[in-house]
Amino acid sequence: MTKCAFIPNFFKFYNMLWGAALPFLKRHPRLTPTFGRRINPVHLRSADIWIQAASAGEAYLAVSIIKALNPDRSVTMLLTTTTDQGMKILTQALSPKKISSRISLCVDIFPFDKPTTMNKAVQQVNPAVMVLLETELWPAHLYALKKNHTAVLLINGRLSQKSYRNYGLTKAFWRSFAPERILAISAKDAKRFSRIFSHTRIDTMDNIKFDRMKVQNTADKSSALAAIVPRELPLSIFASFRRQEEKQIIDMIKTLLERVPNQIIALFPRHMHRIAPFLKKMNKNGLKVYKGSQISSVLPGPAIILWDKFGDLHQAYSNADVVFVGGSLAPLGGQNFMEPAGFGIPTIIGPHWQDFAWVGKDIFNTGAVTRCRNWHHAVKTMCSHLLTSGNRQTRIDAVNHYILQKQGGAQTAADTIWASWVTNHVEPG
């Protein structure tokens, strides 16, 4: 660890900041039930390998890694998470029957990054290897791990341009306790990490998210949307659009109806709190809209549906004839366009998809996903697919081939973690 006189003073101040924040955090409804466990880590058990999976997304990555681990000897593992959702995913997906019998696994809550708390946590667990997922960098945690001589791995690493700028302002500080190894999900992410952690070994890997992707050949006729859409009418879905895109979405809907009037359009805003404001905007633009919760039988003809029930989008994709995925008309990073593409549905996005750049530009060569310059180009492409549907099975086969080529990230991560543990583990006695 690089010596720096500033660091001890920083952590004294950082500890005081946490002390001031704790009374407020204790009253937070999501933190109150587990507050005691977050501030007093005596419940954490000793482990050879500690994996931190911050929330739901990282929890799914951790599940894939642990299922890929096939150790040749007994090993104890601690798996922590920061959220209730992450805890639910980990406890349900990692039953003893689903992992190697040589792995003794414990799932627990991740402590607050208060330096005195984190020092106790690391001493309590005393891991030989610490695994961080994506961009899980807490200063007190890293500092305590370095003092404990724990090998730190950052797996499935990603670093957005915004995060890179922020870390870049304090890179001398972060270098003082840099990870020993980083496996980044793209060359661009690897380059950004290398500018922050110049002495760390950095390589690239296939994103573990590809390991969880599957294509599906059939529509879900039992979905809530399928139950109300007339089978003879095509279905267009506008998915996961954000407030900043609402005006353009309305323009797209108007144009789409002018060119293909006999269709059902289903709208799935990214955030549920935008339902009422967006409905008001639609009405002001002369568009008659039904709320999904108000429809109890098959619609008699063409209609616009504003879906106001959470959790139905994935099933709805399978019944669509064309999908536009939002978060991409404005510089918002994009949303997951691989879900509808996995059903073989023609999928359209705007020019902004930075958060999903890990998918790779070659996805646009499959014919399943089209990246458009602006909303005019996007609605023209949607109309083209509605009028000439193409072969769904051909798109499914192309996406499946693409995904299969990029799978294997979980095994790469598992092999890297195990090799690090074998290297850093000290046999007792």
Secondary structure, DSSP 4 states (H G I P E B T S, - for coil): ----THHHHHHHHHHHHHHHHHHHHHT-TTTGGGHHHHH-GGGPPP-SEEEEE-SHHHHHHHHHHHHH---SS-EEEEEEESSHHHHHHHHHH--GGGS-TTEEEEEEEPPP--HHHHHHHHHHH--SEEEEESS---HHHHHHHHHTT-EEEEEEE---HHHHHHHHTTHHHHHTT--SEEEESSHHHHHHHHHHSTTSEEEE---THHHH-----S--TTSTTTTTS-TTS-EEEEEEE-GGGHHHHHHHHHHHHHH--SSEEEEEESSGGGHHHHHHHHHHTT---EEGGG--S--SS-EEEE--STT-HHHHHTT-SEEEE-STTTTS-----HHHHTTT--EEE-S--GGGGGG-GGGGGSSSEEE-SSHHHHHHHHHHHHHS---HHHHHHHHHHHHHHH--HHHHHHHHHHHHHHHH-----
